[in-house]
Amino acid sequence: MSYSFSVKGATKAEVIDLASKQFDDVEKNQPAHKADMPAARTALAAFIDLLVDDSAQDCGASVSGYLSWNDKGTYQSAVNISTGLQPRK
């Protein structure tokens, strides 16, 4: 089961908030992802925190991940996170 989304906001906090809503939607639509969402949320916050604070630029993030499982539990998982600042238009 996989997911992918991108968010963009005026501040790092806004991006975290927008991403949190996307993570909530992933969990709602794909309940198996309740297993990996805490780690993905924490990882995104850590990468957002690496960025400098620059009020002249927007902040963006792209997140994708997947989870595979069987009757014994999760046997494969991944998350890919890209973050960055972009000149405000």
N, C-alpha and C positions, 0 to 999 in steps of 0.2 A: 504494500500500500504506500503510495507516495503523495507528496504535496509540493507546491511551489508558489511563491508569491514575492512581490516587490512592493515596497512602500517608500514614500518620500515625504519629508516634512521640513518645516523651517528650523526645527531644533532637534537635538538628539533625543530629548524627552518625548517629543511628538512622534518621532519614528518608533521609539520603544512602545508607546501607547498604540499606534496604528498596527504595529506588528503583533502586539498582544491580542488585538481583536482578530487578526488573521489566524493566530495560533488557536484561539478559542473556536473559530469556525472549523479549523482542521479537526480538532477534537470532537466537535459536534457532528460533523459529517463522516468522520472516520474514527470511531471510538477506540480502535486499537492503538492510535497514536497517543492516548493518555500515558502510555508507557515511556515515550521518548520526548514528549513536550517539555517537561521540566528541564531536561538537559539542553534542549534546543533553545529555550528561552534564556537560560543562563549564559549559554555560549553567545547568543546574539548581543545580550547586554554587555558582555566582556569586550566584544569587538567594537561595539558602538563607543564604549568608554575609551578605547584607544585613540579615537579621533579627537583632534583639537577642537576647542570651542571657537567658532568663527561665525559671528552673526551676519556676515555678508554672504554666506553660502548656505544652501540647503543640504540636508543630510539624507542619504538614501541607504536602503538595505535590500538585498535580494537573498531569499532563503529557500532552500529546497532540501528535501529529505525523503527517506523511505525507511520502512520497517517491514521485516519478513518474520514470520513466526509459524510454528506448528503446534501440535498438542503438548509439546514439552516446554514451549515458551518461545521467546525471541531468539532467533539465530543469526540475524543480520540487521544492522541499522547503520544509517549514515545521515549526516547533515552537512550541507554546504552553505556557507555564509560569506557574503561579500558586502562590505560597507564602504562608504566614501562620501566625501563632500563634493558638491557641484555648485558652480557659480549660479547664483539666483538670477532668474530671468525677469 
